[in-house]
Amino acid sequence: MGLDVFAERPGVGGGNPITELFNQSPTPLEYRGGRLRDEGLAACVFMLFRRTSDPSVCRSTKILCATGTIWQPRPTGRVFNEGEAVSEIGSRSQASTAVWGGEDRYLLDRATQVPVVHSVAFGYPDFDEWYDVATGVAEGHIYGRNTNPTVAVFEEKVRLLEGAAAATSASTGMAAISNTLHALLRPGSRVVSVKDTYGGTSLLFIEFLPAFGIDCELVDTTDTDAIEAAIGAGCDMLYLETPTNPTLKVLDLARLIAAGHTAGAVVVVDNTFATPINQLPLAFGADLVVHSATKFLGGHADALGGVVVGDADLVKKVFQYREINGATLDPMAAYLLLRGMKTLDLRVKRQAENAMAVATFLEAHERVTQVNYPGLESHPQHAIAAAQMSGFGGMLSFAIDGGLDAVKAFLPDLQMAHRAANLGAVETTVGPPATTSHVECTPEERAALGIPEGLVRYSAGIEHVDDLVADLAQALDR
Ligand SMILES: Cc1ncc(COP(=O)(O)O)c(C=O)c1O
């Protein structure tokens, strides 16, 4: 079953090409977002196929995208060249992209694995060639603070997974986030975000950015009308994170991104908790996606890293700031993250299954007073999560009766969980916000952000689910 679509660029003639794709689709598809622009279309198309249940459509459909005035075929997830040949979109799944994506370019001497290039600088005997690379006329590497071959493969893999036009990396998730904010905001800029962003990000909004004359309004995460009103009052950047850390609140991406764009804002989404396996914010029109690669992308708690993907011009600005700021991803960390990402699809799916079973068990336990997991029907934004995510992720949080004292007694009794300030690893990892996501905040600040002191953040690992449930049961029933 094939689908060939020709449509002219909007405004030149013909209809909205995304609408036409959906109208002509042989299977029912839901279009929830996405902007009609060159980089965005690939992501929209990507979403289209993720929502297609018929595998024969996934394999055989050809999609035509914009180059010049005619929409021509382009593959998903690459920087496209005008007139590029027809390609089969959807023939490569996220699972395969996680394994193979971006790896062919720097393989050396028939090696099957990407090398770790530990070289600070890259030498050019020929002055003209050196000059061309240094001035960006030719591709290549000059100095390790700016670019590195191993790091480039890591960036490319994430770019492909997120369906983005461009990617750049940073030494940590916070470096990716703070470099993005500092590169794109100026004194007098106004940012709208939500109260439940990761603690470090929150602190940028509450303390550091205002010191540079940047107005940051943080709105109740669950009040979409209030977020829209704040955006309507003027917004240069809309910064979203969904699901949130540690309360697992879910934002309506399609609605908020549309509101942000109406106000002329750049929209940034932290996709750390969801991962590109479960959620593709660029498909809803987001301009940039940021990650703490330290978490699920790497997945083995052995390397720090951050990445920013999305619109090519914006990513370039972030890269140019980061190369001067100096928060560069180390090649060895890039290698470890790359190796971890090969199993991203397997891990993330197993973690989501485990999290769902654990959340269901906890919800029924008499000592548990609150469970936050988007996959539970009791979750206030379950319907939104179900519509915009293809899996609910490996993170949950819960409260037990007795508050912080009860948590202090309960945590040491767990046999199969690291009590540590990390998440997304293959091992189950637990901790209260006071020592993990919101360690930077005072108890009063946590209370103001709606984070109870007695909450436990639970990052499900890839262990056997029966062992995880049994472990929680024995610790709760003491
Ligand atoms: C959602 C989210 N974003 C960003 C970060 C920051 O990442 P990193 O610790 O790699 O700087 C974290 C860390 O926990 C996080 O959970």
The ligand as an SDF file (V2000), in Angstrom:
LIG
                    3D

 16 16  0  0  0  0  0  0  0  0999 V2000
   14.4880   16.7290   33.6280 C   0  0  0  0  0  0  0  0  0  0  0  0
   15.9330   17.0530   33.8710 C   0  0  0  0  0  0  0  0  0  0  0  0
   16.5190   17.9990   33.1270 N   0  0  0  0  0  0  0  0  0  0  0  0
   17.8110   18.3290   33.3060 C   0  0  0  0  0  0  0  0  0  0  0  0
   18.5830   17.7280   34.2840 C   0  0  0  0  0  0  0  0  0  0  0  0
   20.0070   18.1240   34.4660 C   0  0  0  0  0  0  0  0  0  0  0  0
   20.8530   17.1430   33.9630 O   0  0  0  0  0  0  0  0  0  0  0  0
   22.3890   16.9440   34.3970 P   0  0  0  0  0  0  0  0  0  0  0  0
   22.3910   16.3850   35.7760 O   0  0  0  0  0  0  0  0  0  0  0  0
   22.9280   16.0210   33.3650 O   0  0  0  0  0  0  0  0  0  0  0  0
   23.0200   18.2890   34.3600 O   0  0  0  0  0  0  0  0  0  0  0  0
   18.0090   16.7370   35.0790 C   0  0  0  0  0  0  0  0  0  0  0  0
   18.7920   16.0740   36.1300 C   0  0  0  0  0  0  0  0  0  0  0  0
   18.2840   15.2920   36.9070 O   0  0  0  0  0  0  0  0  0  0  0  0
   16.6470   16.3870   34.8590 C   0  0  0  0  0  0  0  0  0  0  0  0
   16.0410   15.4460   35.5940 O   0  0  0  0  0  0  0  0  0  0  0  0
  1  2  1  0
  2  3  1  0
  2 15  2  0
  3  4  2  0
  4  5  1  0
  5  6  1  0
  5 12  2  0
  6  7  1  0
  7  8  1  0
  8  9  2  0
  8 10  1  0
  8 11  1  0
 12 13  1  0
 12 15  1  0
 13 14  2  0
 15 16  1  0
M  END
$$$$
